[in-house]
Amino acid sequence: GATLIGGAGVDGISHISRGTYTATVTEKPIKRKSSAESVKDVYMVFTKLEDGKVRVFENQDSWLELKWNSSDIQAQMEIGKKYDIKVYGWRWPLFSRYENVLSVKPASSVINDNR
């Protein structure tokens, strides 16, 4: 079951926090998560942001987001290329929780020419 904090499921409330990151993909490993009930593999996305900071995301399907294309998203991303990555959730290192990828698209390269 979901972890409860103040009566609200963490999995449900994590959907209210959203953001978009522009980042270069550095790795795309698969992480095996196991519990007493099950074992599942989760796509991970390791990135480097434009400011040089490292950011790690999960990429898994979500019923609440009507997202069932994690495998396609994972295959679409290429190591060494820059993307605009739309996510939801929070990064909680203590609980090994990551923001989940909703969508990716090649990063827009806008050049500001103020002549």
N, C-alpha and C positions, 0 to 999 in steps of 0.2 A: 504494500500500500504506500501511498504518498506520505511523506513526512509532514507533520502538522505543526504550524507555528501560529499561535493565537486563533486556532480553529480554521485557518485557511490552508488549503493544500499548497505546498511550495510549487508543485508542477503547474497549478492553475494560475497563481499570482505572478509567476515568472513571465507570463505572456504579455504583461502590461509594460515591461521594460523593453524598448526597441532601439535599434541604432543601425547605422551603416558605417562600415570601416573601409578605407582604401588601403589595401595591403597586398604584398607580394607573397605568394604561396611558396613555402620552403619545404614542406613535407606533407604527405597525406596518408598517415598510417591508419591501421585498423586496430582498435583497442578492444580487448576481450574483457567484458564485465560479467562477473558472476556473483550470484547470491544464493541463498539457501533454496530459492524457488526455481532459478533459471540461470542460463548462460546465454549472453548475447554479444554479438560483435557490433561495435559502433565506429562509424567513420569519424576520423579526427582530421582537422585542418590546422596545420602550424603555419603561422604567417609572420611577416615583419611589416610593421606599419611604416608610414612615410617618415615618422620621427625616429625610426630605428628601434622602437620598442617591439618586443615579441608579444603576439596574441595567439591564443589557442582556442579553437572552436570545436564543437561537436557538429555533426551533420547527420541528423536522424529524422525519420518521418514523424509527423505530429498530427494526431487526429484533430486537435483543437485548431490547428492552422490549415487543415485540409491539405497537408503537404505529404505526398507519397512518392516523391521523386529524388530521394537522397542519393540513390545509386547514380542517377543521371547527372546530378549536380557534381558528385565526386569525380565522375569520369570527365566532365566538362573542364574542370580546373586543371591547369598545367603548372607543374613546378617551375618557378622562375618567372611566372607571369603575374601581372598586377590586375587586381579585381576590386570592384565595389561589392562588398559583402554585406548583405542585409541580414540582421540577426535579431533574436529576442532572448530575454533571460539575463541572468547575472553570472559572473564568474565567482564561485565560492571555493577557493583552494582547499579549505578545511574539509569540505564534503566532496571534493573532486567533481564539482559541477561546473559546466561550461555554458556559454551562450550557444544557442543552436542556430545554425545557418538556415535562413528562409529562402534566399535566392542569391545568385551571383551573376555579375555581368562584367565584361572587360572594362577596366577603369577608363573613364573618360579623360582624355588628355586635352584639357582646355588651356590654351595659351592666351594670357591676358596681354594684349598689345595696346598700350595706352599712347598711341602717337597722335 
